[in-house]
Amino acid sequence: RDLEFDQMTGKLADEDYQALRLELMKQAAESEAEEDFDAQIESAILAARNQKPHGVTCEACGSTVHAHDRFCPSCGAPIAAQNVCNECGHPYQPDDKFCTFCGLPRGAVLEAI
């Protein structure tokens, strides 16, 4: 508005008005694109937060147990060693022979040095 007012009142030459108007239109389009991108990021974050946590199911109570947990947070039962990696706690799939996160063979334990 100020740009148009300055042009209409003679404070701004027509050539300068056109150049400044184009620049302001470009800035407005970039700002709108950034807002759309921010909205997409926020939507992805919300979707990730609403997903069920990755992990295994407690055999005692059926609650979801996170990969790093050694005991169920709901009932306190120890997590069966065959369901999670002994080194990193990442859950195994039924046919896994190695941990897909750290590569340790299933059931192996690293010795302390």
Backbone bond lengths (Angstrom), bond angles and torsions (degrees), N, CA, C in turn:
res aa  C-N    CA-C-N  psi(-1)  N-CA   C-N-CA  omega(-1)  CA-C   N-CA-C  phi
1 R - - - 1.454 - - 1.521 110.84 -
2 D 1.328 115.32 -46.20 1.463 118.47 -179.34 1.524 110.95 -61.66
3 L 1.310 116.49 -37.83 1.455 121.12 -179.92 1.525 109.92 -63.42
4 E 1.326 116.87 -44.88 1.460 120.78 179.55 1.528 110.76 -65.92
5 F 1.321 116.02 -39.61 1.467 119.98 178.96 1.528 110.15 -62.88
6 D 1.338 115.93 -45.55 1.462 119.27 179.88 1.527 111.35 -62.05
7 Q 1.319 116.78 -36.54 1.466 120.45 179.33 1.529 110.32 -70.11
8 M 1.337 116.15 -42.17 1.467 120.18 -178.90 1.524 112.12 -67.60
9 T 1.303 117.58 -32.22 1.466 120.36 -178.43 1.518 112.86 -87.84
10 G 1.331 116.67 -1.00 1.456 120.02 176.52 1.510 114.10 88.17
11 K 1.315 118.31 4.49 1.463 121.13 179.01 1.529 111.54 -75.30
12 L 1.323 116.36 -17.86 1.460 121.13 -174.85 1.525 108.71 -131.62
13 A 1.330 116.11 129.32 1.477 121.48 179.02 1.524 109.48 -68.04
14 D 1.333 116.71 153.34 1.461 122.03 -179.07 1.528 112.28 -58.85
15 E 1.348 117.00 -39.69 1.468 119.77 179.64 1.525 110.82 -64.24
16 D 1.328 115.20 -43.57 1.466 119.65 179.18 1.526 110.71 -66.44
17 Y 1.321 116.85 -38.30 1.459 121.43 178.71 1.528 110.32 -59.57
18 Q 1.334 116.71 -47.66 1.463 120.68 -178.37 1.535 111.07 -62.40
19 A 1.333 117.21 -43.93 1.468 120.98 -179.24 1.531 110.72 -65.22
20 L 1.314 116.74 -45.12 1.468 120.57 -179.64 1.528 110.91 -67.46
21 R 1.339 116.71 -38.32 1.462 119.95 179.25 1.523 110.58 -62.71
22 L 1.327 116.78 -44.37 1.462 120.29 178.14 1.528 111.29 -60.93
23 E 1.318 116.50 -42.50 1.466 120.68 179.53 1.530 111.02 -63.82
24 L 1.315 117.17 -43.48 1.469 120.28 179.06 1.527 111.60 -66.58
25 M 1.322 117.87 -37.33 1.460 121.07 177.19 1.535 110.40 -64.56
26 K 1.334 116.07 -39.77 1.460 120.92 178.15 1.527 110.20 -63.62
27 Q 1.317 117.00 -45.09 1.469 121.23 178.95 1.528 110.84 -61.99
28 A 1.318 116.86 -40.35 1.467 120.52 179.51 1.531 110.84 -64.41
29 A 1.320 116.94 -41.07 1.467 120.79 178.99 1.524 110.78 -65.49
30 E 1.335 117.20 -41.49 1.466 121.00 178.24 1.523 110.85 -64.15
31 S 1.313 116.46 -41.22 1.461 120.71 179.40 1.521 110.67 -63.59
32 E 1.329 116.95 -41.15 1.464 121.29 178.72 1.525 110.73 -65.13
33 A 1.330 117.02 -39.33 1.465 120.80 178.36 1.529 110.30 -65.43
34 E 1.328 117.40 -39.32 1.463 121.12 177.79 1.526 110.85 -64.38
35 E 1.322 116.80 -39.55 1.462 120.20 178.74 1.530 110.39 -64.78
36 D 1.344 116.80 -40.41 1.467 120.40 177.15 1.524 110.56 -63.24
37 F 1.332 117.23 -41.79 1.455 121.87 179.35 1.524 109.92 -64.61
38 D 1.328 117.22 -42.91 1.465 120.89 177.44 1.525 111.11 -60.99
39 A 1.320 116.86 -40.01 1.466 120.67 178.49 1.530 110.52 -64.56
40 Q 1.326 117.16 -38.70 1.461 120.89 178.00 1.526 110.71 -64.72
41 I 1.322 116.88 -41.58 1.467 120.96 178.71 1.524 109.97 -63.66
42 E 1.316 117.04 -46.78 1.465 120.66 179.71 1.527 111.00 -61.05
43 S 1.318 117.23 -38.69 1.456 121.19 178.51 1.527 110.76 -64.85
44 A 1.330 116.93 -42.12 1.465 120.85 178.89 1.524 111.20 -65.52
45 I 1.322 117.44 -39.09 1.459 121.53 178.29 1.520 109.95 -64.26
46 L 1.317 117.33 -44.59 1.459 121.37 179.31 1.522 111.01 -62.47
47 A 1.335 117.14 -42.18 1.465 120.44 178.59 1.522 110.87 -63.47
48 A 1.330 116.97 -40.73 1.467 120.10 179.40 1.519 111.01 -65.82
49 R 1.313 117.35 -38.10 1.461 120.65 179.11 1.528 111.85 -68.01
50 N 1.318 116.89 -29.97 1.460 120.60 -177.80 1.518 113.31 -84.39
51 Q 1.342 117.34 -9.28 1.452 119.74 178.05 1.522 110.06 -72.21
52 K 1.324 115.38 153.02 1.454 119.76 175.24 1.523 108.32 -66.38
53 P 1.312 117.45 144.19 1.463 119.32 178.49 1.525 110.40 -67.20
54 H 1.336 114.88 146.23 1.453 119.78 176.46 1.512 108.33 -73.36
55 G 1.292 116.85 142.52 1.444 120.21 177.42 1.504 110.66 162.09
56 V 1.292 114.39 -164.57 1.455 121.40 -179.32 1.514 108.41 -113.67
57 T 1.307 115.33 172.28 1.455 120.88 179.20 1.519 109.39 -103.45
58 C 1.313 116.02 135.11 1.460 121.15 177.07 1.527 108.49 -65.58
59 E 1.332 115.60 128.71 1.461 119.41 -179.95 1.525 111.77 -70.87
60 A 1.334 117.50 -23.38 1.459 120.83 -177.42 1.526 112.46 -80.38
61 C 1.353 117.09 -44.71 1.466 118.79 -174.05 1.519 114.71 -122.76
62 G 1.340 118.04 -11.10 1.454 121.27 178.24 1.518 115.19 86.71
63 S 1.324 118.30 0.80 1.466 121.10 179.21 1.520 110.52 -71.05
64 T 1.324 115.94 155.08 1.457 120.59 175.62 1.516 108.79 -75.49
65 V 1.317 115.07 132.60 1.461 122.03 179.30 1.518 106.98 -117.09
66 H 1.316 117.62 129.80 1.456 121.83 -179.80 1.518 110.32 -70.17
67 A 1.321 115.05 157.17 1.459 120.78 -173.47 1.529 112.75 -57.86
68 H 1.309 119.43 -34.94 1.467 121.42 -176.15 1.528 113.29 -84.57
69 D 1.330 117.71 -9.24 1.465 120.79 -177.16 1.523 111.00 -74.46
70 R 1.323 115.73 138.82 1.459 121.62 175.25 1.524 110.60 -102.05
71 F 1.345 116.01 -16.88 1.461 122.32 178.54 1.518 108.34 -133.62
72 C 1.311 116.37 150.40 1.456 121.95 179.14 1.525 109.49 -68.67
73 P 1.339 118.05 129.50 1.464 119.79 179.28 1.525 113.07 -72.18
74 S 1.335 117.53 -16.70 1.464 120.33 -178.79 1.526 112.97 -89.78
75 C 1.344 116.23 -45.27 1.467 118.18 -174.72 1.518 113.41 -117.79
76 G 1.337 118.63 -10.15 1.455 121.74 177.91 1.515 114.87 83.75
77 A 1.318 117.30 2.26 1.463 120.18 -179.05 1.526 109.95 -68.42
78 P 1.336 117.58 142.46 1.473 119.11 175.70 1.531 109.68 -66.91
79 I 1.329 114.46 144.27 1.460 119.94 179.51 1.521 107.59 -81.39
80 A 1.314 116.65 132.73 1.460 121.45 -178.86 1.521 109.85 -59.03
81 A 1.326 115.92 130.23 1.459 121.44 -176.12 1.522 112.44 -60.95
82 Q 1.330 118.94 -29.31 1.445 120.11 -177.16 1.529 112.25 -72.84
83 N 1.322 118.31 -13.78 1.463 120.44 -177.41 1.521 114.15 -91.59
84 V 1.337 116.69 -18.36 1.460 120.28 -178.55 1.518 110.39 -135.66
85 C 1.317 116.22 153.61 1.459 121.97 178.82 1.528 109.73 -66.64
86 N 1.323 116.87 134.75 1.461 121.28 179.19 1.518 112.77 -67.75
87 E 1.330 117.33 -23.05 1.458 120.89 -177.23 1.527 112.65 -89.05
88 C 1.331 117.08 -51.74 1.465 119.61 -172.60 1.525 113.78 -112.24
89 G 1.333 118.03 -11.00 1.456 120.44 178.69 1.521 114.48 82.26
90 H 1.326 117.15 3.95 1.469 120.90 179.87 1.527 108.97 -67.68
91 P 1.340 118.66 137.82 1.473 119.92 -178.04 1.528 112.20 -71.73
92 Y 1.310 115.56 143.42 1.461 121.96 175.00 1.519 110.07 -88.60
93 Q 1.312 116.43 149.01 1.456 123.01 166.04 1.527 105.72 -87.48
94 P 1.315 119.26 157.96 1.465 121.11 -174.68 1.539 114.84 -53.73
95 D 1.328 119.22 -37.37 1.461 121.54 -176.26 1.528 114.12 -95.28
96 D 1.330 118.85 2.56 1.462 121.39 -178.04 1.525 111.36 -66.74
97 K 1.337 115.45 134.06 1.464 120.91 173.59 1.520 110.07 -105.04
98 F 1.332 116.15 -17.00 1.451 122.92 178.36 1.521 108.61 -134.07
99 C 1.320 115.97 154.94 1.463 120.90 175.37 1.523 108.45 -69.43
100 T 1.316 117.18 128.93 1.464 120.46 -179.60 1.524 112.11 -77.79
101 F 1.336 117.05 -7.69 1.468 120.39 -179.51 1.530 111.30 -98.23
102 C 1.361 117.26 -48.76 1.467 119.59 -176.27 1.521 113.83 -112.63
103 G 1.345 118.25 -11.13 1.453 121.56 176.06 1.513 115.72 86.13
104 L 1.309 118.52 -0.15 1.462 121.63 -179.63 1.526 109.68 -69.39
105 P 1.349 117.77 137.99 1.465 118.62 176.71 1.524 110.89 -59.01
106 R 1.294 115.86 145.64 1.466 121.79 -178.52 1.526 110.00 -58.06
107 G 1.321 116.48 129.69 1.459 122.52 178.50 1.522 114.14 85.54
108 A 1.332 119.20 -9.25 1.458 121.32 -178.85 1.520 110.95 -76.15
109 V 1.310 115.66 154.08 1.457 122.01 177.07 1.515 107.72 -128.83
110 L 1.345 116.59 129.83 1.470 120.09 177.97 1.517 109.19 -77.39
111 E 1.320 115.96 137.18 1.462 122.53 178.37 1.522 109.22 -82.28
112 A 1.322 117.40 140.87 1.460 121.52 175.51 1.536 108.34 -74.21
113 I 1.306 116.18 140.21 1.481 120.89 -178.46 1.506 109.77 -91.88
